[in-house]
Amino acid sequence: MIRTENLTKLYDGFCALDGLTIEINEGQIFGYIGSNGAGKTTTIRILAGLLKPTRGRALVCGRELPRHAVDVKKLVGYLPDSFGVYDGMRVEEYLDFFGAAFRIPRRTRKGRIDHALQVAGAEGFRDRFVETLSRGMKQRVGLARTLLHSPKVLLLDEPLSGLDPKARVEVKDLIKGLGDMGLVILISSHILPELADICDTVGILDRGVLLAQGPVDKVLRQIRRSRLVELQVLDDPKGAIEMLSRMEKPAGMANVRLDDGKIHFEWAANQEDLADLLATIVDKGFRVQSFKEVPLSLEEAYIELMQKASWAGKGAPGGSDADV
């Protein structure tokens, strides 16, 4: 549904986007992660048909940009980070104005507005003036606007930015619901923990270069190749650490330590190795309260990738399936 090949954008010699290659398939919610200035908005504007790339290819629903920009705009719903509202205009009037801009016939426009407001959970303030709405309410109205012309692809630029915690949860649930409806969604953000709950695939961008791309679990596993294991025993945690230290350690186990009553260690192990170790700990007489892998968060992955990119100078362009 969305594909770019070696997509590059230069501004007076400054490289805002450097050889971007991504692929987003039908039914996916793609999290586009990067700090301010990383190139996220540049990518989205190219995909929305608003900006021409310097070189490379961009395709949306099989239509190449910028050659078929008019066709693409009919298929894409674009919600920028900051979108205009008009003082003195009620929500329904605002949507009717954009419905006319989308050339939706008047006879069907009312039904489209009703449906968009219902899907966006914004029916309750259709008669309110747009400028009186909170940031979260405006985001819902903005999403309703993007849905008016029944797009197949949504491009959402920082839709969670500036929201209070309650509104953030509500908008996040709304986006997940839109994904369940079958829409392909590209959502950019620097608010990393929320994206882990929303997205099934991610791309991590830094200074115009894609550092990682793929399903969330594959990206996280690729970044941290060893497992971080947490062990909690009901008594004598120091004795458990001594026992682990006296054992003939399996290859790759390292950094055994006690943190706030819990034992942590890193280990490049498979599921069978973990099961065997747990059985050994129990056989040694320790009462195990918990034994689990501590997953790497998207935020931790992002920080680790940024550190690697900094050490490397700029980093290498990423590919598909969690190439790092």
Buried (B, 14 or more C-beta within 10 A) or exposed (E): BBBBEEBBBBEEEEBBBBBBBBBBEEEBBBBBBBEEEBBBBBBBBBBBBBBEBEEBEBBBBEBBBBEBBEBBBBBBBBBBBEBEBEEEBBBBBBBBEBBEEBEBEEEEBBEBBBBBBEBBBBBEBBEBBBEEBEEBBBBBBBBBBBBBBBBBBBBBBBBBBBBEEEBBBBBBEBBBEBBEEEBBBBBBBBBBEBBBBBBEBBBBBBBBBBBBBBBBEBBBBBBBEBBBBBBBBEEEBEEBBEBBEEEEEEEEBEEBEEEEEBBBBBBEBEEEBBEEBBEEBEEEEBEEEEBEEEEBEBBBBBEBBBEBBEEEEBBBBBBBEBBB
